[in-house]
Amino acid sequence: MKARISLIFVLSMFILIPDISAGKIEVNLMDNVILEEKTITFRDISTVTGDDVKLVNRINDIEIGRTPWPNNVRRINKDFMKMRLNASKVNVSDVNFTNANSVAVSVESTKITGLEISQKAKEYLLNVLPVTDRETTVELVRLPGDQWIPRSRDEINLDVSLVDTSKDRGNIELIVSASSNGMRYFKIPVYFKVRVFEYVAIAKRKIARNRQLTKENVFMARRETTKIRGLAFSSRDNLTGKTAAVSILPYTILTEDMVETPPTIKQGSVVKLFIKSSGFRIVTKGLAQQTGYTGEVIKVKNLDSKKMLYGEIIDSDRVQIIF
């Protein structure tokens, strides 16, 4: 009889004692998750359950931090999550963590290889380099490193630009950048060595200063012009009427700074002065007081009248007097 009373007493105690788990929140942690680049919340890395729906939703929306860099893992443990709960004014004693002690978080990533980056840069470079009357070789100086970005491949735009748009040979630097939806993810330099070979005018022998350039002292041949300073001549026709501005050594590639066009009339030259007026034309001798080219106006002296006049140069021995 006493045993029966004891059993009834024990059962009544279980019935009368309130359920201490009522109102508790359970946070079931995932082992690992892969997310898009974003701010991580509780709902991203766990399943939150409980009778208090409002509190469950509130916990689900609590921010934990940003996703890691592409090709990296961020491990979030229970202690850190409890700290975030405290910061959000949630009673940690009402929350029970289950399953795992931490969550490994990674981000959806795409690897852009250094080879792909360099090929994109080379395609751009070959498209913008001059191709007329020249042969060009393009050599990659060094392969850039692989790059990881938090996007799928079909969303990535690779853009290329030249650092110095006026440079077409030698060491050339390009910038390759990756972007998606207006967000830039990386911007890295890629270097190429560009060698140029062209048919150019070359001195056959030593050419003295002021010596006229002709077929006898100039020939055409294919040479590398990568390190040549100044613009080389691609035809002997472009040297017609020009003279050496400096002394030129044999087998030197001729450039614009080495040659000059001699003046039509030099100071001190005796010239014919043509004086035109209404109804008459006078030709007399004059002395050029200035050096000049065809079409320019120079000062001249009439050798008969000794007067100083101004005239337009017609050719190497004629000046048209201007009133």
Secondary structure, DSSP 4 states (H G I P E B T S, - for coil): -HHHHHHHHHHHHHHHS--TTTT-EEEEE-SEEEE-SSEEEHHHHEEEEES-HHHHHHHHT-EEEEPPPTT-EEEEEHHHHHHHHHHTT--GGGEEEES-SEEEEEE--EEE-HHHHHHHHHHHHHHHS--TTEEEEEEESSPPPPEEESS-GGG-EEEEEES-TT--SEEEEEEEEEEETTEEEEEEEEEEEEEEEEEEEEESS-B-TTPBP-TTTEEEEEEE-TT--SPBPS-GGGGTT-EESS-B-TTPBPBGGGEEPPPSB-TT-EEEEEEEETTEEEEEEEEE-S-B-TT-EEEEEETTT--EEEEEEEETTEEEE--
